[in-house]
Amino acid sequence: MKKYLLKLSFALIVIASFCFILKHSWDSSANAEINAHMKGEIMDKKILVTYFSWGGNTKHIAQKIQTKTKGDIFEITPAESYPSNYHATTVMAKEQIEKRVEIPLKNNIDISGYDVIFVGTPAWWYTMAPPVKTFLIINNFEGKTIVPFITHGGGGEYSIKKEMGEYANGSKVLNSISIYNKGDDSTDSEISEWLNGLKM
Ligand SMILES: Cc1cc2nc3c(=O)[nH]c(=O)nc-3n(C[C@H](O)[C@H](O)[C@H](O)COP(=O)(O)O)c2cc1C
């Protein structure tokens, strides 16, 4: 019996190691593919990944995009923080969106040196989160390329891509990606495919 358990444990360790190696090599080959394909396209440009995130989902996706594109990353932060309570946040956000207020930001970044700016937002009340709207309005996007990425709770991306283009005056807007909450096991490859398909 002891011998049998020992053999079983050994077999499990071998299988687990094999799965780990397979996944790891797939991930790096997917990344290598992106780099090769995007050479001469977006990868040759100066990239900035910007995002606002209340609960961490959009941040999670922003970090994946940053790793794959090797761009810089910037978190958009409102001057007044949202409550930590979900319901209270939905109430505050609803009021800001309905009143169409341009809420002040705590920080900003000089985007003049970047060619391609990924802009990430959670879907809030069928549109982008107010801090992202402010970010797009107060910066000069003339001649810039923006790439929207949206996380949502089941409603999809609504008209957020179109709205981003309207607020970011003078920008060219590339194909967006929308992800349910923080995504799942297929999100990495979904993001890679999306990046591969982006055309300047
Ligand atoms: C204020 C608020 C409003 C929301 N409105 C919507 C919505 O209209 N449609 C939707 O699908 N999800 C909605 N959600 C869910 C979020 O879009 C979703 O969970 C998102 O991934 C959260 O991203 P974050 O963790 O980066 O904040 C809302 C969440 C909050 C907090």
The ligand as an SDF file (V2000), in Angstrom:
LIG
                    3D

 31 33  0  0  0  0  0  0  0  0999 V2000
  -20.5910   52.4030   -9.6590 C   0  0  0  0  0  0  0  0  0  0  0  0
  -20.6590   51.1150  -10.4460 C   0  0  0  0  0  0  0  0  0  0  0  0
  -21.4670   51.0570  -11.5620 C   0  0  0  0  0  0  0  0  0  0  0  0
  -21.4770   49.8940  -12.3620 C   0  0  0  0  0  0  0  0  0  0  0  0
  -22.2420   49.8840  -13.4990 N   0  0  0  0  0  0  0  0  0  0  0  0
  -22.1920   48.8150  -14.3170 C   0  0  0  0  0  0  0  0  0  0  0  0
  -22.9210   48.8030  -15.5470 C   0  0  0  0  0  0  0  0  0  0  0  0
  -23.6240   49.7420  -15.9070 O   0  0  0  0  0  0  0  0  0  0  0  0
  -22.8260   47.6880  -16.3280 N   0  0  0  0  0  0  0  0  0  0  0  0
  -22.0600   46.6070  -15.9760 C   0  0  0  0  0  0  0  0  0  0  0  0
  -22.0120   45.6370  -16.7400 O   0  0  0  0  0  0  0  0  0  0  0  0
  -21.3370   46.5910  -14.8260 N   0  0  0  0  0  0  0  0  0  0  0  0
  -21.3730   47.6610  -13.9930 C   0  0  0  0  0  0  0  0  0  0  0  0
  -20.6280   47.6570  -12.8420 N   0  0  0  0  0  0  0  0  0  0  0  0
  -19.7140   46.5180  -12.5760 C   0  0  0  0  0  0  0  0  0  0  0  0
  -18.2830   46.8810  -13.0060 C   0  0  0  0  0  0  0  0  0  0  0  0
  -18.2480   47.4530  -14.3070 O   0  0  0  0  0  0  0  0  0  0  0  0
  -17.3560   45.6590  -13.0610 C   0  0  0  0  0  0  0  0  0  0  0  0
  -17.4370   44.8920  -11.8960 O   0  0  0  0  0  0  0  0  0  0  0  0
  -15.9080   46.1040  -13.3190 C   0  0  0  0  0  0  0  0  0  0  0  0
  -15.1210   45.0000  -13.6900 O   0  0  0  0  0  0  0  0  0  0  0  0
  -15.2880   46.7520  -12.0900 C   0  0  0  0  0  0  0  0  0  0  0  0
  -13.9750   47.1630  -12.3890 O   0  0  0  0  0  0  0  0  0  0  0  0
  -12.9460   47.6230  -11.2510 P   0  0  0  0  0  0  0  0  0  0  0  0
  -12.7710   46.4230  -10.3210 O   0  0  0  0  0  0  0  0  0  0  0  0
  -11.6920   47.9540  -11.9780 O   0  0  0  0  0  0  0  0  0  0  0  0
  -13.5290   48.8010  -10.5500 O   0  0  0  0  0  0  0  0  0  0  0  0
  -20.6540   48.7820  -12.0050 C   0  0  0  0  0  0  0  0  0  0  0  0
  -19.8970   48.8410  -10.8440 C   0  0  0  0  0  0  0  0  0  0  0  0
  -19.8900   49.9930  -10.0640 C   0  0  0  0  0  0  0  0  0  0  0  0
  -19.0250   50.0600   -8.8350 C   0  0  0  0  0  0  0  0  0  0  0  0
  1  2  1  0
  2  3  1  0
  2 30  2  0
  3  4  2  0
  4  5  1  0
  4 28  1  0
  5  6  2  0
  6  7  1  0
  6 13  1  0
  7  8  2  0
  7  9  1  0
  9 10  1  0
 10 11  2  0
 10 12  1  0
 12 13  2  0
 13 14  1  0
 14 15  1  0
 14 28  1  0
 15 16  1  0
 16 17  1  0
 16 18  1  0
 18 19  1  0
 18 20  1  0
 20 21  1  0
 20 22  1  0
 22 23  1  0
 23 24  1  0
 24 25  2  0
 24 26  1  0
 24 27  1  0
 28 29  2  0
 29 30  1  0
 30 31  1  0
M  END
$$$$
